[in-house]
Amino acid sequence: MVVRDAAWGDRDALVELWRAIEALHARLTPDFFREPAGDGHAVAAVHQALVAARRGGDEAVLVAERAGRVVGFAHLMVYRTP
């Protein structure tokens, strides 16, 4: 397995994984999470994360690749609190 920075070419795989995570959360904790209707939320969330990661600073998106296929990801964010 290879872990690397996400690239724009990973977008479709990331959207698919993001949708799966949202569905899992909704299934496990339906009183707190709801599965979004349609694909718009996952597409927007992935786009936003990739843009922020490309800017650098306090956000990164890493992908795990096996045999050339993206099989997982981590979205990392640093929150600065007083």
VMD Tcl script that builds the backbone (N, CA, C; Angstrom):
set m [mol new atoms 246]
animate dup $m
set s [atomselect $m all]
$s set {name element resname resid chain x y z} {
  {N N MET 1 A 0.841 -1.162 0.000}
  {CA C MET 1 A 0.000 0.000 0.000}
  {C C MET 1 A 0.894 1.234 0.000}
  {N N VAL 2 A 0.477 2.240 -0.737}
  {CA C VAL 2 A 1.194 3.508 -0.836}
  {C C VAL 2 A 0.287 4.602 -0.290}
  {N N VAL 3 A 0.834 5.478 0.548}
  {CA C VAL 3 A 0.105 6.649 1.037}
  {C C VAL 3 A 0.787 7.870 0.445}
  {N N ARG 4 A -0.024 8.750 -0.156}
  {CA C ARG 4 A 0.522 9.932 -0.835}
  {C C ARG 4 A -0.473 11.075 -0.742}
  {N N ASP 5 A -0.024 12.267 -1.109}
  {CA C ASP 5 A -0.922 13.410 -1.189}
  {C C ASP 5 A -1.957 13.154 -2.281}
  {N N ALA 6 A -3.180 13.576 -2.023}
  {CA C ALA 6 A -4.238 13.438 -3.025}
  {C C ALA 6 A -3.988 14.398 -4.180}
  {N N ALA 7 A -4.414 13.992 -5.360}
  {CA C ALA 7 A -4.295 14.818 -6.566}
  {C C ALA 7 A -5.683 14.996 -7.175}
  {N N TRP 8 A -5.801 15.952 -8.074}
  {CA C TRP 8 A -7.105 16.190 -8.719}
  {C C TRP 8 A -7.618 14.941 -9.418}
  {N N GLY 9 A -6.721 14.118 -9.922}
  {CA C GLY 9 A -7.122 12.892 -10.606}
  {C C GLY 9 A -7.763 11.860 -9.688}
  {N N ASP 10 A -7.655 12.062 -8.383}
  {CA C ASP 10 A -8.261 11.149 -7.401}
  {C C ASP 10 A -9.698 11.533 -7.064}
  {N N ARG 11 A -10.179 12.610 -7.630}
  {CA C ARG 11 A -11.478 13.181 -7.245}
  {C C ARG 11 A -12.614 12.170 -7.279}
  {N N ASP 12 A -12.772 11.423 -8.352}
  {CA C ASP 12 A -13.891 10.475 -8.465}
  {C C ASP 12 A -13.826 9.402 -7.381}
  {N N ALA 13 A -12.642 8.880 -7.135}
  {CA C ALA 13 A -12.483 7.860 -6.086}
  {C C ALA 13 A -12.780 8.455 -4.717}
  {N N LEU 14 A -12.334 9.688 -4.484}
  {CA C LEU 14 A -12.590 10.341 -3.202}
  {C C LEU 14 A -14.083 10.590 -2.991}
  {N N VAL 15 A -14.778 11.000 -4.036}
  {CA C VAL 15 A -16.230 11.221 -3.929}
  {C C VAL 15 A -16.931 9.911 -3.575}
  {N N GLU 16 A -16.541 8.833 -4.213}
  {CA C GLU 16 A -17.135 7.523 -3.924}
  {C C GLU 16 A -16.893 7.126 -2.461}
  {N N LEU 17 A -15.668 7.307 -1.986}
  {CA C LEU 17 A -15.353 6.973 -0.595}
  {C C LEU 17 A -16.085 7.897 0.374}
  {N N TRP 18 A -16.185 9.182 0.051}
  {CA C TRP 18 A -16.879 10.145 0.916}
  {C C TRP 18 A -18.349 9.749 1.062}
  {N N ARG 19 A -18.968 9.374 -0.064}
  {CA C ARG 19 A -20.375 8.915 -0.021}
  {C C ARG 19 A -20.521 7.693 0.883}
  {N N ALA 20 A -19.587 6.762 0.778}
  {CA C ALA 20 A -19.649 5.549 1.594}
  {C C ALA 20 A -19.528 5.882 3.084}
  {N N ILE 21 A -18.677 6.843 3.415}
  {CA C ILE 21 A -18.525 7.258 4.809}
  {C C ILE 21 A -19.806 7.916 5.322}
  {N N GLU 22 A -20.393 8.789 4.507}
  {CA C GLU 22 A -21.648 9.431 4.914}
  {C C GLU 22 A -22.747 8.398 5.138}
  {N N ALA 23 A -22.831 7.415 4.258}
  {CA C ALA 23 A -23.849 6.368 4.401}
  {C C ALA 23 A -23.606 5.539 5.658}
  {N N LEU 24 A -22.351 5.226 5.942}
  {CA C LEU 24 A -22.020 4.461 7.143}
  {C C LEU 24 A -22.404 5.228 8.403}
  {N N HIS 25 A -22.047 6.501 8.464}
  {CA C HIS 25 A -22.421 7.315 9.622}
  {C C HIS 25 A -23.940 7.359 9.798}
  {N N ALA 26 A -24.659 7.557 8.707}
  {CA C ALA 26 A -26.119 7.629 8.775}
  {C C ALA 26 A -26.715 6.308 9.250}
  {N N ARG 27 A -26.137 5.200 8.841}
  {CA C ARG 27 A -26.640 3.885 9.232}
  {C C ARG 27 A -26.332 3.589 10.710}
  {N N LEU 28 A -25.136 3.966 11.160}
  {CA C LEU 28 A -24.723 3.662 12.518}
  {C C LEU 28 A -25.336 4.599 13.564}
  {N N THR 29 A -25.510 5.863 13.207}
  {CA C THR 29 A -26.020 6.853 14.148}
  {C C THR 29 A -27.079 7.720 13.463}
  {N N PRO 30 A -28.232 7.135 13.145}
  {CA C PRO 30 A -29.242 7.872 12.387}
  {C C PRO 30 A -29.856 9.045 13.147}
  {N N ASP 31 A -29.773 9.032 14.479}
  {CA C ASP 31 A -30.323 10.160 15.232}
  {C C ASP 31 A -29.421 11.394 15.161}
  {N N PHE 32 A -28.174 11.221 14.706}
  {CA C PHE 32 A -27.252 12.342 14.592}
  {C C PHE 32 A -26.897 12.651 13.140}
  {N N PHE 33 A -26.667 11.619 12.334}
  {CA C PHE 33 A -26.260 11.792 10.935}
  {C C PHE 33 A -27.398 11.403 10.008}
  {N N ARG 34 A -27.506 12.133 8.923}
  {CA C ARG 34 A -28.453 11.791 7.865}
  {C C ARG 34 A -27.681 11.664 6.557}
  {N N GLU 35 A -28.071 10.695 5.767}
  {CA C GLU 35 A -27.427 10.537 4.471}
  {C C GLU 35 A -27.940 11.641 3.548}
  {N N PRO 36 A -27.026 12.453 2.974}
  {CA C PRO 36 A -27.464 13.541 2.092}
  {C C PRO 36 A -28.161 13.005 0.851}
  {N N ALA 37 A -29.151 13.736 0.397}
  {CA C ALA 37 A -29.842 13.372 -0.840}
  {C C ALA 37 A -28.966 13.772 -2.023}
  {N N GLY 38 A -28.728 12.858 -2.925}
  {CA C GLY 38 A -27.935 13.152 -4.111}
  {C C GLY 38 A -26.441 13.173 -3.847}
  {N N ASP 39 A -25.710 13.447 -4.911}
  {CA C ASP 39 A -24.250 13.397 -4.855}
  {C C ASP 39 A -23.613 14.746 -4.576}
  {N N GLY 40 A -24.400 15.796 -4.575}
  {CA C GLY 40 A -23.851 17.145 -4.473}
  {C C GLY 40 A -23.000 17.391 -3.247}
  {N N HIS 41 A -23.408 16.872 -2.099}
  {CA C HIS 41 A -22.664 17.123 -0.869}
  {C C HIS 41 A -21.273 16.514 -0.925}
  {N N ALA 42 A -21.160 15.276 -1.344}
  {CA C ALA 42 A -19.849 14.610 -1.412}
  {C C ALA 42 A -18.945 15.295 -2.434}
  {N N VAL 43 A -19.500 15.657 -3.574}
  {CA C VAL 43 A -18.716 16.334 -4.615}
  {C C VAL 43 A -18.193 17.663 -4.082}
  {N N ALA 44 A -19.056 18.435 -3.430}
  {CA C ALA 44 A -18.651 19.739 -2.896}
  {C C ALA 44 A -17.631 19.581 -1.778}
  {N N ALA 45 A -17.824 18.603 -0.900}
  {CA C ALA 45 A -16.910 18.390 0.223}
  {C C ALA 45 A -15.521 17.995 -0.266}
  {N N VAL 46 A -15.454 17.106 -1.240}
  {CA C VAL 46 A -14.166 16.673 -1.795}
  {C C VAL 46 A -13.480 17.841 -2.488}
  {N N HIS 47 A -14.234 18.592 -3.279}
  {CA C HIS 47 A -13.658 19.751 -3.981}
  {C C HIS 47 A -13.081 20.748 -2.982}
  {N N GLN 48 A -13.857 21.050 -1.962}
  {CA C GLN 48 A -13.423 22.000 -0.937}
  {C C GLN 48 A -12.152 21.510 -0.222}
  {N N ALA 49 A -12.113 20.232 0.119}
  {CA C ALA 49 A -10.944 19.669 0.809}
  {C C ALA 49 A -9.708 19.715 -0.087}
  {N N LEU 50 A -9.861 19.381 -1.362}
  {CA C LEU 50 A -8.719 19.394 -2.282}
  {C C LEU 50 A -8.205 20.813 -2.503}
  {N N VAL 51 A -9.114 21.775 -2.642}
  {CA C VAL 51 A -8.699 23.172 -2.824}
  {C C VAL 51 A -7.926 23.645 -1.598}
  {N N ALA 52 A -8.461 23.375 -0.417}
  {CA C ALA 52 A -7.801 23.803 0.822}
  {C C ALA 52 A -6.431 23.136 0.967}
  {N N ALA 53 A -6.351 21.863 0.632}
  {CA C ALA 53 A -5.070 21.140 0.746}
  {C C ALA 53 A -4.042 21.704 -0.235}
  {N N ARG 54 A -4.473 22.083 -1.416}
  {CA C ARG 54 A -3.541 22.633 -2.411}
  {C C ARG 54 A -2.981 23.977 -1.964}
  {N N ARG 55 A -3.771 24.718 -1.176}
  {CA C ARG 55 A -3.300 26.001 -0.651}
  {C C ARG 55 A -2.210 25.816 0.382}
  {N N GLY 56 A -2.176 24.632 0.979}
  {CA C GLY 56 A -1.191 24.381 2.031}
  {C C GLY 56 A -1.678 24.930 3.349}
  {N N GLY 57 A -0.820 24.917 4.293}
  {CA C GLY 57 A -1.201 25.443 5.599}
  {C C GLY 57 A -1.719 24.362 6.515}
  {N N ASP 58 A -2.953 24.513 6.965}
  {CA C ASP 58 A -3.498 23.681 8.033}
  {C C ASP 58 A -4.391 22.539 7.566}
  {N N GLU 59 A -4.334 22.173 6.311}
  {CA C GLU 59 A -5.210 21.120 5.809}
  {C C GLU 59 A -4.469 20.265 4.789}
  {N N ALA 60 A -4.757 18.956 4.823}
  {CA C ALA 60 A -4.144 18.025 3.870}
  {C C ALA 60 A -5.129 16.902 3.572}
  {N N VAL 61 A -5.011 16.337 2.394}
  {CA C VAL 61 A -5.775 15.144 2.018}
  {C C VAL 61 A -4.761 14.123 1.520}
  {N N LEU 62 A -4.756 12.962 2.167}
  {CA C LEU 62 A -3.880 11.858 1.775}
  {C C LEU 62 A -4.737 10.723 1.244}
  {N N VAL 63 A -4.200 9.979 0.291}
  {CA C VAL 63 A -4.901 8.791 -0.199}
  {C C VAL 63 A -4.038 7.562 0.025}
  {N N ALA 64 A -4.707 6.444 0.246}
  {CA C ALA 64 A -4.050 5.143 0.327}
  {C C ALA 64 A -4.354 4.428 -0.979}
  {N N GLU 65 A -3.308 3.950 -1.613}
  {CA C GLU 65 A -3.428 3.320 -2.920}
  {C C GLU 65 A -2.925 1.884 -2.838}
  {N N ARG 66 A -3.685 0.975 -3.413}
  {CA C ARG 66 A -3.251 -0.418 -3.507}
  {C C ARG 66 A -3.422 -0.836 -4.963}
  {N N ALA 67 A -2.340 -1.323 -5.538}
  {CA C ALA 67 A -2.338 -1.769 -6.938}
  {C C ALA 67 A -2.871 -0.684 -7.871}
  {N N GLY 68 A -2.480 0.577 -7.583}
  {CA C GLY 68 A -2.880 1.684 -8.439}
  {C C GLY 68 A -4.292 2.181 -8.238}
  {N N ARG 69 A -4.996 1.641 -7.247}
  {CA C ARG 69 A -6.401 2.026 -7.000}
  {C C ARG 69 A -6.505 2.688 -5.627}
  {N N VAL 70 A -7.198 3.828 -5.558}
  {CA C VAL 70 A -7.409 4.513 -4.285}
  {C C VAL 70 A -8.400 3.700 -3.463}
  {N N VAL 71 A -7.956 3.276 -2.269}
  {CA C VAL 71 A -8.802 2.429 -1.416}
  {C C VAL 71 A -9.136 3.093 -0.078}
  {N N GLY 72 A -8.577 4.263 0.173}
  {CA C GLY 72 A -8.864 4.968 1.415}
  {C C GLY 72 A -8.291 6.365 1.368}
  {N N PHE 73 A -8.714 7.183 2.336}
  {CA C PHE 73 A -8.174 8.537 2.407}
  {C C PHE 73 A -8.246 9.054 3.836}
  {N N ALA 74 A -7.461 10.094 4.084}
  {CA C ALA 74 A -7.502 10.813 5.354}
  {C C ALA 74 A -7.568 12.298 5.030}
  {N N HIS 75 A -8.517 12.967 5.661}
  {CA C HIS 75 A -8.652 14.419 5.527}
  {C C HIS 75 A -8.216 15.007 6.853}
  {N N LEU 76 A -7.098 15.712 6.849}
  {CA C LEU 76 A -6.492 16.232 8.071}
  {C C LEU 76 A -6.663 17.744 8.148}
  {N N MET 77 A -7.081 18.208 9.320}
  {CA C MET 77 A -7.260 19.647 9.518}
  {C C MET 77 A -6.732 20.028 10.890}
  {N N VAL 78 A -6.014 21.128 10.952}
  {CA C VAL 78 A -5.552 21.671 12.224}
  {C C VAL 78 A -6.517 22.776 12.623}
  {N N TYR 79 A -7.066 22.659 13.807}
  {CA C TYR 79 A -7.951 23.694 14.338}
  {C C TYR 79 A -7.195 24.468 15.397}
  {N N ARG 80 A -7.115 25.744 15.248}
  {CA C ARG 80 A -6.443 26.583 16.234}
  {C C ARG 80 A -7.509 27.164 17.168}
  {N N THR 81 A -7.360 26.878 18.437}
  {CA C THR 81 A -8.313 27.386 19.421}
  {C C THR 81 A -7.579 28.222 20.456}
  {N N PRO 82 A -8.254 29.212 20.981}
  {CA C PRO 82 A -7.594 30.059 22.005}
  {C C PRO 82 A -7.387 29.304 23.304}
}
mol reanalyze $m
mol bondsrecalc $m
mol representation Tube
mol addrep $m
